[in-house]
Amino acid sequence: MVTHVVNTHDAKSRLSELIREAEEGIEVIVARNGHPVARIVPWVPERPARVPGAWAGRVHGSDDAVASDDEIVAVFDESAARSAP
């Protein structure tokens, strides 16, 4: 990650540019008298709270979703027989 350190005076006069840099993934650190005091980071919107069971009654599965498929089993058996010594 690229880091860009600026003093407070430069930060005041170039704030819009520094914000664009932060949005592009550049770490922007504001320093006073050579000591880091703040970091400009892009805003990350808060994700809405997850509600357990929100999809209840909306998703339906098939009863045979975990059952074996005879055709697929035959293909695997044939493949295993060919590769056996």
C-alpha positions, 0 to 999 in steps of 0.5 A, a space after each residue: 500500500 502506498 502511503 502519503 504523509 502531508 503536514 497540516 498546512 498542505 492538508 488544508 490547502 489540498 484536502 480535495 486532492 487528498 480525499 481522492 487519493 484515499 478513495 483510490 487506496 492511497 493511505 493519507 496521513 496528516 502530520 503536525 511537526 513531523 508526528 502523525 496525528 490523523 489518517 484520511 480514509 475512504 468512507 465505508 457504508 455500514 451494512 444493514 443488520 442481518 435478520 435471521 430467518 429473513 428468507 424463511 418461506 421464500 426458498 424451497 429445496 428439492 427432496 432429492 437434492 442429496 440423492 445419488 444420480 444413477 447415471 453419474 455413479 455409473 460414469 464414476 465407476 467406469 472412470 475408476 475401472 479404467 484407471 485401476 491397474 
